[in-house]
Amino acid sequence: MADDQPSKIAGYRTLTESEIAMMNHIKAKEAGIAELAALVRNTAPAGEPQRQVAIAVTAFEEGFMRLVRAVARPVSPWEAK
């Protein structure tokens, strides 16, 4: 962890080295998909094709967020105690 980062973030537990590696793997895949989406966006004509790219990007954002949450397992303020 970088020296300028807090050692504890509210609602998050400390990750193991393997969990950190998994998070970095997820983030690398996410960057690759974002690059692919940008390529498609830059070649797709206006209108419905651009809308489909936007929908796909939103779905990928949610998917990668959920993968990260599956590894990090943050505390949810919405869950009953």
HTML snippet that shows the backbone in 3Dmol.js (N, CA, C, O; Angstrom):
<script src="https://3Dmol.org/build/3Dmol-min.js"></script>
<div id="view" style="width:600px;height:400px;position:relative"></div>
<script>
const pdb = `
ATOM      1  N   MET A   1       0.855  -1.172   0.000  1.00  0.00           N
ATOM      2  CA  MET A   1       0.000   0.000   0.000  1.00  0.00           C
ATOM      3  C   MET A   1       0.898   1.232   0.000  1.00  0.00           C
ATOM      4  O   MET A   1       1.929   1.247   0.673  1.00  0.00           O
ATOM      5  N   ALA A   2       0.522   2.249  -0.737  1.00  0.00           N
ATOM      6  CA  ALA A   2       1.319   3.472  -0.807  1.00  0.00           C
ATOM      7  C   ALA A   2       1.362   4.149   0.558  1.00  0.00           C
ATOM      8  O   ALA A   2       0.415   4.055   1.338  1.00  0.00           O
ATOM      9  N   ASP A   3       2.468   4.829   0.837  1.00  0.00           N
ATOM     10  CA  ASP A   3       2.642   5.479   2.138  1.00  0.00           C
ATOM     11  C   ASP A   3       1.618   6.571   2.407  1.00  0.00           C
ATOM     12  O   ASP A   3       1.302   6.849   3.563  1.00  0.00           O
ATOM     13  N   ASP A   4       1.094   7.194   1.351  1.00  0.00           N
ATOM     14  CA  ASP A   4       0.153   8.295   1.538  1.00  0.00           C
ATOM     15  C   ASP A   4      -1.293   7.824   1.633  1.00  0.00           C
ATOM     16  O   ASP A   4      -2.200   8.650   1.732  1.00  0.00           O
ATOM     17  N   GLN A   5      -1.526   6.516   1.606  1.00  0.00           N
ATOM     18  CA  GLN A   5      -2.873   5.973   1.688  1.00  0.00           C
ATOM     19  C   GLN A   5      -3.198   5.605   3.133  1.00  0.00           C
ATOM     20  O   GLN A   5      -2.330   5.142   3.872  1.00  0.00           O
ATOM     21  N   PRO A   6      -4.463   5.814   3.533  1.00  0.00           N
ATOM     22  CA  PRO A   6      -4.835   5.395   4.887  1.00  0.00           C
ATOM     23  C   PRO A   6      -4.739   3.876   4.996  1.00  0.00           C
ATOM     24  O   PRO A   6      -4.933   3.159   4.014  1.00  0.00           O
ATOM     25  N   SER A   7      -4.440   3.396   6.195  1.00  0.00           N
ATOM     26  CA  SER A   7      -4.312   1.953   6.375  1.00  0.00           C
ATOM     27  C   SER A   7      -5.669   1.286   6.555  1.00  0.00           C
ATOM     28  O   SER A   7      -5.781   0.069   6.404  1.00  0.00           O
ATOM     29  N   LYS A   8      -6.692   2.053   6.871  1.00  0.00           N
ATOM     30  CA  LYS A   8      -8.026   1.499   7.077  1.00  0.00           C
ATOM     31  C   LYS A   8      -9.059   2.438   6.470  1.00  0.00           C
ATOM     32  O   LYS A   8      -9.053   3.639   6.736  1.00  0.00           O
ATOM     33  N   ILE A   9      -9.942   1.880   5.656  1.00  0.00           N
ATOM     34  CA  ILE A   9     -11.033   2.638   5.052  1.00  0.00           C
ATOM     35  C   ILE A   9     -12.317   2.153   5.703  1.00  0.00           C
ATOM     36  O   ILE A   9     -12.559   0.948   5.773  1.00  0.00           O
ATOM     37  N   ALA A  10     -13.143   3.076   6.180  1.00  0.00           N
ATOM     38  CA  ALA A  10     -14.385   2.713   6.863  1.00  0.00           C
ATOM     39  C   ALA A  10     -15.232   1.804   5.976  1.00  0.00           C
ATOM     40  O   ALA A  10     -15.454   2.097   4.801  1.00  0.00           O
ATOM     41  N   GLY A  11     -15.696   0.709   6.549  1.00  0.00           N
ATOM     42  CA  GLY A  11     -16.558  -0.217   5.836  1.00  0.00           C
ATOM     43  C   GLY A  11     -15.819  -1.283   5.047  1.00  0.00           C
ATOM     44  O   GLY A  11     -16.444  -2.171   4.466  1.00  0.00           O
ATOM     45  N   TYR A  12     -14.481  -1.205   5.021  1.00  0.00           N
ATOM     46  CA  TYR A  12     -13.686  -2.182   4.282  1.00  0.00           C
ATOM     47  C   TYR A  12     -12.735  -2.904   5.218  1.00  0.00           C
ATOM     48  O   TYR A  12     -12.242  -2.331   6.190  1.00  0.00           O
ATOM     49  N   ARG A  13     -12.487  -4.151   4.917  1.00  0.00           N
ATOM     50  CA  ARG A  13     -11.541  -4.939   5.696  1.00  0.00           C
ATOM     51  C   ARG A  13     -10.185  -4.894   4.998  1.00  0.00           C
ATOM     52  O   ARG A  13     -10.092  -4.474   3.844  1.00  0.00           O
ATOM     53  N   THR A  14      -9.148  -5.320   5.685  1.00  0.00           N
ATOM     54  CA  THR A  14      -7.823  -5.403   5.088  1.00  0.00           C
ATOM     55  C   THR A  14      -7.789  -6.618   4.165  1.00  0.00           C
ATOM     56  O   THR A  14      -8.178  -7.715   4.565  1.00  0.00           O
ATOM     57  N   LEU A  15      -7.326  -6.424   2.941  1.00  0.00           N
ATOM     58  CA  LEU A  15      -7.276  -7.512   1.968  1.00  0.00           C
ATOM     59  C   LEU A  15      -5.978  -8.301   2.105  1.00  0.00           C
ATOM     60  O   LEU A  15      -4.937  -7.762   2.481  1.00  0.00           O
ATOM     61  N   THR A  16      -6.069  -9.588   1.790  1.00  0.00           N
ATOM     62  CA  THR A  16      -4.874 -10.426   1.761  1.00  0.00           C
ATOM     63  C   THR A  16      -4.099 -10.139   0.478  1.00  0.00           C
ATOM     64  O   THR A  16      -4.610  -9.487  -0.433  1.00  0.00           O
ATOM     65  N   GLU A  17      -2.874 -10.626   0.416  1.00  0.00           N
ATOM     66  CA  GLU A  17      -2.066 -10.439  -0.799  1.00  0.00           C
ATOM     67  C   GLU A  17      -2.740 -11.079  -2.009  1.00  0.00           C
ATOM     68  O   GLU A  17      -2.714 -10.507  -3.098  1.00  0.00           O
ATOM     69  N   SER A  18      -3.340 -12.251  -1.838  1.00  0.00           N
ATOM     70  CA  SER A  18      -4.007 -12.909  -2.970  1.00  0.00           C
ATOM     71  C   SER A  18      -5.256 -12.136  -3.395  1.00  0.00           C
ATOM     72  O   SER A  18      -5.578 -12.085  -4.582  1.00  0.00           O
ATOM     73  N   GLU A  19      -5.957 -11.538  -2.437  1.00  0.00           N
ATOM     74  CA  GLU A  19      -7.124 -10.718  -2.787  1.00  0.00           C
ATOM     75  C   GLU A  19      -6.693  -9.452  -3.526  1.00  0.00           C
ATOM     76  O   GLU A  19      -7.355  -9.026  -4.472  1.00  0.00           O
ATOM     77  N   ILE A  20      -5.599  -8.862  -3.101  1.00  0.00           N
ATOM     78  CA  ILE A  20      -5.074  -7.683  -3.796  1.00  0.00           C
ATOM     79  C   ILE A  20      -4.690  -8.059  -5.224  1.00  0.00           C
ATOM     80  O   ILE A  20      -4.970  -7.310  -6.160  1.00  0.00           O
ATOM     81  N   ALA A  21      -4.054  -9.211  -5.393  1.00  0.00           N
ATOM     82  CA  ALA A  21      -3.689  -9.678  -6.733  1.00  0.00           C
ATOM     83  C   ALA A  21      -4.935  -9.892  -7.588  1.00  0.00           C
ATOM     84  O   ALA A  21      -4.950  -9.538  -8.767  1.00  0.00           O
ATOM     85  N   MET A  22      -5.981 -10.472  -6.993  1.00  0.00           N
ATOM     86  CA  MET A  22      -7.237 -10.686  -7.714  1.00  0.00           C
ATOM     87  C   MET A  22      -7.860  -9.353  -8.118  1.00  0.00           C
ATOM     88  O   MET A  22      -8.333  -9.206  -9.245  1.00  0.00           O
ATOM     89  N   MET A  23      -7.864  -8.387  -7.210  1.00  0.00           N
ATOM     90  CA  MET A  23      -8.406  -7.058  -7.523  1.00  0.00           C
ATOM     91  C   MET A  23      -7.637  -6.434  -8.683  1.00  0.00           C
ATOM     92  O   MET A  23      -8.240  -5.860  -9.590  1.00  0.00           O
ATOM     93  N   ASN A  24      -6.313  -6.544  -8.658  1.00  0.00           N
ATOM     94  CA  ASN A  24      -5.502  -5.993  -9.739  1.00  0.00           C
ATOM     95  C   ASN A  24      -5.774  -6.710 -11.057  1.00  0.00           C
ATOM     96  O   ASN A  24      -5.758  -6.085 -12.117  1.00  0.00           O
ATOM     97  N   HIS A  25      -6.022  -8.006 -10.999  1.00  0.00           N
ATOM     98  CA  HIS A  25      -6.365  -8.777 -12.198  1.00  0.00           C
ATOM     99  C   HIS A  25      -7.701  -8.292 -12.770  1.00  0.00           C
ATOM    100  O   HIS A  25      -7.831  -8.094 -13.978  1.00  0.00           O
ATOM    101  N   ILE A  26      -8.680  -8.105 -11.900  1.00  0.00           N
ATOM    102  CA  ILE A  26      -9.986  -7.595 -12.332  1.00  0.00           C
ATOM    103  C   ILE A  26      -9.827  -6.222 -12.969  1.00  0.00           C
ATOM    104  O   ILE A  26     -10.383  -5.961 -14.037  1.00  0.00           O
ATOM    105  N   LYS A  27      -9.073  -5.346 -12.321  1.00  0.00           N
ATOM    106  CA  LYS A  27      -8.884  -3.985 -12.834  1.00  0.00           C
ATOM    107  C   LYS A  27      -8.173  -3.986 -14.184  1.00  0.00           C
ATOM    108  O   LYS A  27      -8.474  -3.153 -15.039  1.00  0.00           O
ATOM    109  N   ALA A  28      -7.242  -4.902 -14.385  1.00  0.00           N
ATOM    110  CA  ALA A  28      -6.553  -4.998 -15.678  1.00  0.00           C
ATOM    111  C   ALA A  28      -7.522  -5.437 -16.771  1.00  0.00           C
ATOM    112  O   ALA A  28      -7.497  -4.891 -17.874  1.00  0.00           O
ATOM    113  N   LYS A  29      -8.365  -6.408 -16.479  1.00  0.00           N
ATOM    114  CA  LYS A  29      -9.370  -6.853 -17.457  1.00  0.00           C
ATOM    115  C   LYS A  29     -10.351  -5.727 -17.759  1.00  0.00           C
ATOM    116  O   LYS A  29     -10.753  -5.532 -18.906  1.00  0.00           O
ATOM    117  N   GLU A  30     -10.733  -4.986 -16.716  1.00  0.00           N
ATOM    118  CA  GLU A  30     -11.646  -3.858 -16.894  1.00  0.00           C
ATOM    119  C   GLU A  30     -11.045  -2.827 -17.846  1.00  0.00           C
ATOM    120  O   GLU A  30     -11.738  -2.300 -18.716  1.00  0.00           O
ATOM    121  N   ALA A  31      -9.764  -2.542 -17.680  1.00  0.00           N
ATOM    122  CA  ALA A  31      -9.098  -1.576 -18.556  1.00  0.00           C
ATOM    123  C   ALA A  31      -9.105  -2.066 -20.002  1.00  0.00           C
ATOM    124  O   ALA A  31      -9.284  -1.270 -20.924  1.00  0.00           O
ATOM    125  N   GLY A  32      -8.912  -3.365 -20.206  1.00  0.00           N
ATOM    126  CA  GLY A  32      -8.952  -3.924 -21.559  1.00  0.00           C
ATOM    127  C   GLY A  32     -10.325  -3.805 -22.192  1.00  0.00           C
ATOM    128  O   GLY A  32     -10.441  -3.466 -23.370  1.00  0.00           O
ATOM    129  N   ILE A  33     -11.368  -4.084 -21.418  1.00  0.00           N
ATOM    130  CA  ILE A  33     -12.735  -3.954 -21.927  1.00  0.00           C
ATOM    131  C   ILE A  33     -13.060  -2.490 -22.210  1.00  0.00           C
ATOM    132  O   ILE A  33     -13.726  -2.185 -23.199  1.00  0.00           O
ATOM    133  N   ALA A  34     -12.598  -1.589 -21.357  1.00  0.00           N
ATOM    134  CA  ALA A  34     -12.826  -0.157 -21.585  1.00  0.00           C
ATOM    135  C   ALA A  34     -12.157   0.284 -22.886  1.00  0.00           C
ATOM    136  O   ALA A  34     -12.711   1.089 -23.635  1.00  0.00           O
ATOM    137  N   GLU A  35     -10.976  -0.243 -23.148  1.00  0.00           N
ATOM    138  CA  GLU A  35     -10.271   0.075 -24.395  1.00  0.00           C
ATOM    139  C   GLU A  35     -11.053  -0.449 -25.603  1.00  0.00           C
ATOM    140  O   GLU A  35     -11.194   0.253 -26.605  1.00  0.00           O
ATOM    141  N   LEU A  36     -11.556  -1.672 -25.509  1.00  0.00           N
ATOM    142  CA  LEU A  36     -12.369  -2.244 -26.580  1.00  0.00           C
ATOM    143  C   LEU A  36     -13.633  -1.420 -26.807  1.00  0.00           C
ATOM    144  O   LEU A  36     -13.994  -1.140 -27.950  1.00  0.00           O
ATOM    145  N   ALA A  37     -14.300  -1.034 -25.735  1.00  0.00           N
ATOM    146  CA  ALA A  37     -15.516  -0.222 -25.853  1.00  0.00           C
ATOM    147  C   ALA A  37     -15.217   1.111 -26.528  1.00  0.00           C
ATOM    148  O   ALA A  37     -16.016   1.593 -27.332  1.00  0.00           O
ATOM    149  N   ALA A  38     -14.078   1.705 -26.209  1.00  0.00           N
ATOM    150  CA  ALA A  38     -13.699   2.971 -26.845  1.00  0.00           C
ATOM    151  C   ALA A  38     -13.476   2.778 -28.340  1.00  0.00           C
ATOM    152  O   ALA A  38     -13.859   3.634 -29.137  1.00  0.00           O
ATOM    153  N   LEU A  39     -12.860   1.660 -28.731  1.00  0.00           N
ATOM    154  CA  LEU A  39     -12.665   1.377 -30.158  1.00  0.00           C
ATOM    155  C   LEU A  39     -14.001   1.263 -30.880  1.00  0.00           C
ATOM    156  O   LEU A  39     -14.189   1.836 -31.953  1.00  0.00           O
ATOM    157  N   VAL A  40     -14.926   0.518 -30.282  1.00  0.00           N
ATOM    158  CA  VAL A  40     -16.248   0.357 -30.891  1.00  0.00           C
ATOM    159  C   VAL A  40     -16.967   1.701 -30.937  1.00  0.00           C
ATOM    160  O   VAL A  40     -17.555   2.054 -31.959  1.00  0.00           O
ATOM    161  N   ARG A  41     -16.923   2.451 -29.839  1.00  0.00           N
ATOM    162  CA  ARG A  41     -17.578   3.757 -29.777  1.00  0.00           C
ATOM    163  C   ARG A  41     -17.049   4.690 -30.870  1.00  0.00           C
ATOM    164  O   ARG A  41     -17.813   5.425 -31.495  1.00  0.00           O
ATOM    165  N   ASN A  42     -15.743   4.652 -31.088  1.00  0.00           N
ATOM    166  CA  ASN A  42     -15.127   5.552 -32.057  1.00  0.00           C
ATOM    167  C   ASN A  42     -15.418   5.178 -33.503  1.00  0.00           C
ATOM    168  O   ASN A  42     -15.195   5.989 -34.402  1.00  0.00           O
ATOM    169  N   THR A  43     -15.911   3.966 -33.747  1.00  0.00           N
ATOM    170  CA  THR A  43     -16.223   3.553 -35.118  1.00  0.00           C
ATOM    171  C   THR A  43     -17.715   3.388 -35.366  1.00  0.00           C
ATOM    172  O   THR A  43     -18.141   3.280 -36.516  1.00  0.00           O
ATOM    173  N   ALA A  44     -18.508   3.366 -34.315  1.00  0.00           N
ATOM    174  CA  ALA A  44     -19.951   3.166 -34.467  1.00  0.00           C
ATOM    175  C   ALA A  44     -20.623   4.448 -34.946  1.00  0.00           C
ATOM    176  O   ALA A  44     -20.300   5.536 -34.469  1.00  0.00           O
ATOM    177  N   PRO A  45     -21.555   4.322 -35.885  1.00  0.00           N
ATOM    178  CA  PRO A  45     -22.286   5.509 -36.325  1.00  0.00           C
ATOM    179  C   PRO A  45     -23.191   6.046 -35.215  1.00  0.00           C
ATOM    180  O   PRO A  45     -23.488   5.352 -34.243  1.00  0.00           O
ATOM    181  N   ALA A  46     -23.612   7.270 -35.381  1.00  0.00           N
ATOM    182  CA  ALA A  46     -24.502   7.916 -34.405  1.00  0.00           C
ATOM    183  C   ALA A  46     -25.832   7.174 -34.340  1.00  0.00           C
ATOM    184  O   ALA A  46     -26.175   6.388 -35.223  1.00  0.00           O
ATOM    185  N   GLY A  47     -26.554   7.443 -33.286  1.00  0.00           N
ATOM    186  CA  GLY A  47     -27.881   6.858 -33.134  1.00  0.00           C
ATOM    187  C   GLY A  47     -27.846   5.564 -32.346  1.00  0.00           C
ATOM    188  O   GLY A  47     -27.153   5.459 -31.334  1.00  0.00           O
ATOM    189  N   GLU A  48     -28.601   4.579 -32.817  1.00  0.00           N
ATOM    190  CA  GLU A  48     -28.765   3.315 -32.100  1.00  0.00           C
ATOM    191  C   GLU A  48     -27.441   2.597 -31.812  1.00  0.00           C
ATOM    192  O   GLU A  48     -27.281   2.073 -30.709  1.00  0.00           O
ATOM    193  N   PRO A  49     -26.488   2.547 -32.748  1.00  0.00           N
ATOM    194  CA  PRO A  49     -25.222   1.883 -32.410  1.00  0.00           C
ATOM    195  C   PRO A  49     -24.505   2.532 -31.216  1.00  0.00           C
ATOM    196  O   PRO A  49     -23.958   1.824 -30.371  1.00  0.00           O
ATOM    197  N   GLN A  50     -24.502   3.844 -31.140  1.00  0.00           N
ATOM    198  CA  GLN A  50     -23.877   4.527 -30.001  1.00  0.00           C
ATOM    199  C   GLN A  50     -24.636   4.238 -28.714  1.00  0.00           C
ATOM    200  O   GLN A  50     -24.035   4.091 -27.649  1.00  0.00           O
ATOM    201  N   ARG A  51     -25.944   4.158 -28.816  1.00  0.00           N
ATOM    202  CA  ARG A  51     -26.768   3.820 -27.650  1.00  0.00           C
ATOM    203  C   ARG A  51     -26.415   2.425 -27.147  1.00  0.00           C
ATOM    204  O   ARG A  51     -26.296   2.208 -25.941  1.00  0.00           O
ATOM    205  N   GLN A  52     -26.249   1.483 -28.067  1.00  0.00           N
ATOM    206  CA  GLN A  52     -25.896   0.116 -27.683  1.00  0.00           C
ATOM    207  C   GLN A  52     -24.531   0.066 -27.003  1.00  0.00           C
ATOM    208  O   GLN A  52     -24.341  -0.681 -26.043  1.00  0.00           O
ATOM    209  N   VAL A  53     -23.588   0.854 -27.495  1.00  0.00           N
ATOM    210  CA  VAL A  53     -22.275   0.924 -26.843  1.00  0.00           C
ATOM    211  C   VAL A  53     -22.436   1.454 -25.421  1.00  0.00           C
ATOM    212  O   VAL A  53     -21.849   0.915 -24.483  1.00  0.00           O
ATOM    213  N   ALA A  54     -23.230   2.508 -25.265  1.00  0.00           N
ATOM    214  CA  ALA A  54     -23.437   3.095 -23.935  1.00  0.00           C
ATOM    215  C   ALA A  54     -24.073   2.085 -22.980  1.00  0.00           C
ATOM    216  O   ALA A  54     -23.686   2.002 -21.815  1.00  0.00           O
ATOM    217  N   ILE A  55     -25.038   1.327 -23.466  1.00  0.00           N
ATOM    218  CA  ILE A  55     -25.679   0.303 -22.639  1.00  0.00           C
ATOM    219  C   ILE A  55     -24.664  -0.771 -22.253  1.00  0.00           C
ATOM    220  O   ILE A  55     -24.627  -1.210 -21.104  1.00  0.00           O
ATOM    221  N   ALA A  56     -23.842  -1.191 -23.211  1.00  0.00           N
ATOM    222  CA  ALA A  56     -22.817  -2.201 -22.930  1.00  0.00           C
ATOM    223  C   ALA A  56     -21.824  -1.697 -21.893  1.00  0.00           C
ATOM    224  O   ALA A  56     -21.451  -2.430 -20.977  1.00  0.00           O
ATOM    225  N   VAL A  57     -21.395  -0.444 -22.037  1.00  0.00           N
ATOM    226  CA  VAL A  57     -20.441   0.128 -21.079  1.00  0.00           C
ATOM    227  C   VAL A  57     -21.034   0.125 -19.677  1.00  0.00           C
ATOM    228  O   VAL A  57     -20.356  -0.241 -18.717  1.00  0.00           O
ATOM    229  N   THR A  58     -22.286   0.527 -19.555  1.00  0.00           N
ATOM    230  CA  THR A  58     -22.949   0.533 -18.248  1.00  0.00           C
ATOM    231  C   THR A  58     -23.002  -0.878 -17.658  1.00  0.00           C
ATOM    232  O   THR A  58     -22.750  -1.067 -16.468  1.00  0.00           O
ATOM    233  N   ALA A  59     -23.329  -1.860 -18.488  1.00  0.00           N
ATOM    234  CA  ALA A  59     -23.397  -3.243 -18.011  1.00  0.00           C
ATOM    235  C   ALA A  59     -22.018  -3.737 -17.562  1.00  0.00           C
ATOM    236  O   ALA A  59     -21.899  -4.399 -16.531  1.00  0.00           O
ATOM    237  N   PHE A  60     -20.986  -3.416 -18.333  1.00  0.00           N
ATOM    238  CA  PHE A  60     -19.630  -3.816 -17.938  1.00  0.00           C
ATOM    239  C   PHE A  60     -19.205  -3.115 -16.654  1.00  0.00           C
ATOM    240  O   PHE A  60     -18.588  -3.733 -15.786  1.00  0.00           O
ATOM    241  N   GLU A  61     -19.529  -1.833 -16.526  1.00  0.00           N
ATOM    242  CA  GLU A  61     -19.189  -1.110 -15.291  1.00  0.00           C
ATOM    243  C   GLU A  61     -19.797  -1.804 -14.084  1.00  0.00           C
ATOM    244  O   GLU A  61     -19.130  -2.007 -13.069  1.00  0.00           O
ATOM    245  N   GLU A  62     -21.068  -2.167 -14.201  1.00  0.00           N
ATOM    246  CA  GLU A  62     -21.723  -2.841 -13.083  1.00  0.00           C
ATOM    247  C   GLU A  62     -21.111  -4.216 -12.834  1.00  0.00           C
ATOM    248  O   GLU A  62     -20.899  -4.606 -11.686  1.00  0.00           O
ATOM    249  N   GLY A  63     -20.832  -4.939 -13.891  1.00  0.00           N
ATOM    250  CA  GLY A  63     -20.237  -6.264 -13.742  1.00  0.00           C
ATOM    251  C   GLY A  63     -18.890  -6.222 -13.043  1.00  0.00           C
ATOM    252  O   GLY A  63     -18.631  -7.010 -12.133  1.00  0.00           O
ATOM    253  N   PHE A  64     -18.028  -5.298 -13.468  1.00  0.00           N
ATOM    254  CA  PHE A  64     -16.717  -5.199 -12.831  1.00  0.00           C
ATOM    255  C   PHE A  64     -16.837  -4.703 -11.395  1.00  0.00           C
ATOM    256  O   PHE A  64     -16.083  -5.139 -10.524  1.00  0.00           O
ATOM    257  N   MET A  65     -17.777  -3.796 -11.141  1.00  0.00           N
ATOM    258  CA  MET A  65     -17.996  -3.338  -9.769  1.00  0.00           C
ATOM    259  C   MET A  65     -18.388  -4.518  -8.880  1.00  0.00           C
ATOM    260  O   MET A  65     -17.917  -4.636  -7.749  1.00  0.00           O
ATOM    261  N   ARG A  66     -19.241  -5.378  -9.396  1.00  0.00           N
ATOM    262  CA  ARG A  66     -19.697  -6.521  -8.601  1.00  0.00           C
ATOM    263  C   ARG A  66     -18.586  -7.542  -8.381  1.00  0.00           C
ATOM    264  O   ARG A  66     -18.522  -8.173  -7.325  1.00  0.00           O
ATOM    265  N   LEU A  67     -17.712  -7.708  -9.371  1.00  0.00           N
ATOM    266  CA  LEU A  67     -16.556  -8.587  -9.167  1.00  0.00           C
ATOM    267  C   LEU A  67     -15.650  -8.039  -8.070  1.00  0.00           C
ATOM    268  O   LEU A  67     -15.180  -8.789  -7.215  1.00  0.00           O
ATOM    269  N   VAL A  68     -15.409  -6.738  -8.097  1.00  0.00           N
ATOM    270  CA  VAL A  68     -14.576  -6.099  -7.068  1.00  0.00           C
ATOM    271  C   VAL A  68     -15.218  -6.257  -5.697  1.00  0.00           C
ATOM    272  O   VAL A  68     -14.536  -6.570  -4.722  1.00  0.00           O
ATOM    273  N   ARG A  69     -16.523  -6.042  -5.620  1.00  0.00           N
ATOM    274  CA  ARG A  69     -17.219  -6.179  -4.336  1.00  0.00           C
ATOM    275  C   ARG A  69     -17.196  -7.626  -3.840  1.00  0.00           C
ATOM    276  O   ARG A  69     -17.165  -7.867  -2.633  1.00  0.00           O
ATOM    277  N   ALA A  70     -17.213  -8.584  -4.764  1.00  0.00           N
ATOM    278  CA  ALA A  70     -17.148  -9.994  -4.370  1.00  0.00           C
ATOM    279  C   ALA A  70     -15.814 -10.311  -3.701  1.00  0.00           C
ATOM    280  O   ALA A  70     -15.749 -11.148  -2.801  1.00  0.00           O
ATOM    281  N   VAL A  71     -14.765  -9.649  -4.138  1.00  0.00           N
ATOM    282  CA  VAL A  71     -13.451  -9.856  -3.531  1.00  0.00           C
ATOM    283  C   VAL A  71     -13.314  -9.030  -2.252  1.00  0.00           C
ATOM    284  O   VAL A  71     -12.890  -9.544  -1.217  1.00  0.00           O
ATOM    285  N   ALA A  72     -13.675  -7.745  -2.330  1.00  0.00           N
ATOM    286  CA  ALA A  72     -13.474  -6.834  -1.192  1.00  0.00           C
ATOM    287  C   ALA A  72     -14.456  -7.084  -0.052  1.00  0.00           C
ATOM    288  O   ALA A  72     -14.127  -6.876   1.115  1.00  0.00           O
ATOM    289  N   ARG A  73     -15.666  -7.532  -0.395  1.00  0.00           N
ATOM    290  CA  ARG A  73     -16.716  -7.789   0.590  1.00  0.00           C
ATOM    291  C   ARG A  73     -16.890  -6.644   1.586  1.00  0.00           C
ATOM    292  O   ARG A  73     -16.755  -6.842   2.793  1.00  0.00           O
ATOM    293  N   PRO A  74     -17.194  -5.431   1.072  1.00  0.00           N
ATOM    294  CA  PRO A  74     -17.379  -4.303   1.988  1.00  0.00           C
ATOM    295  C   PRO A  74     -18.648  -4.471   2.825  1.00  0.00           C
ATOM    296  O   PRO A  74     -19.577  -5.185   2.446  1.00  0.00           O
ATOM    297  N   VAL A  75     -18.658  -3.803   3.955  1.00  0.00           N
ATOM    298  CA  VAL A  75     -19.837  -3.788   4.819  1.00  0.00           C
ATOM    299  C   VAL A  75     -20.887  -2.909   4.152  1.00  0.00           C
ATOM    300  O   VAL A  75     -20.584  -1.801   3.711  1.00  0.00           O
ATOM    301  N   SER A  76     -22.108  -3.395   4.078  1.00  0.00           N
ATOM    302  CA  SER A  76     -23.183  -2.613   3.479  1.00  0.00           C
ATOM    303  C   SER A  76     -24.013  -1.947   4.571  1.00  0.00           C
ATOM    304  O   SER A  76     -24.475  -2.619   5.493  1.00  0.00           O
ATOM    305  N   PRO A  77     -24.207  -0.624   4.474  1.00  0.00           N
ATOM    306  CA  PRO A  77     -25.049   0.044   5.467  1.00  0.00           C
ATOM    307  C   PRO A  77     -26.525  -0.322   5.298  1.00  0.00           C
ATOM    308  O   PRO A  77     -27.348   0.025   6.145  1.00  0.00           O
ATOM    309  N   TRP A  78     -26.865  -1.021   4.210  1.00  0.00           N
ATOM    310  CA  TRP A  78     -28.251  -1.364   3.912  1.00  0.00           C
ATOM    311  C   TRP A  78     -28.660  -2.712   4.479  1.00  0.00           C
ATOM    312  O   TRP A  78     -29.850  -3.025   4.540  1.00  0.00           O
ATOM    313  N   GLU A  79     -27.691  -3.510   4.894  1.00  0.00           N
ATOM    314  CA  GLU A  79     -28.007  -4.830   5.433  1.00  0.00           C
ATOM    315  C   GLU A  79     -28.424  -4.721   6.892  1.00  0.00           C
ATOM    316  O   GLU A  79     -27.879  -3.921   7.652  1.00  0.00           O
ATOM    317  N   ALA A  80     -29.401  -5.539   7.268  1.00  0.00           N
ATOM    318  CA  ALA A  80     -29.860  -5.558   8.662  1.00  0.00           C
ATOM    319  C   ALA A  80     -28.738  -6.076   9.550  1.00  0.00           C
ATOM    320  O   ALA A  80     -27.967  -6.955   9.163  1.00  0.00           O
ATOM    321  N   LYS A  81     -28.667  -5.519  10.732  1.00  0.00           N
ATOM    322  CA  LYS A  81     -27.616  -5.932  11.678  1.00  0.00           C
ATOM    323  C   LYS A  81     -28.135  -6.930  12.670  1.00  0.00           C
ATOM    324  O   LYS A  81     -27.389  -7.384  13.537  1.00  0.00           O
TER     325      LYS A  81
END
`;
const viewer = $3Dmol.createViewer("view");
viewer.addModel(pdb, "pdb");
viewer.setStyle({}, {cartoon: {color: "spectrum"}});
viewer.zoomTo();
viewer.render();
</script>
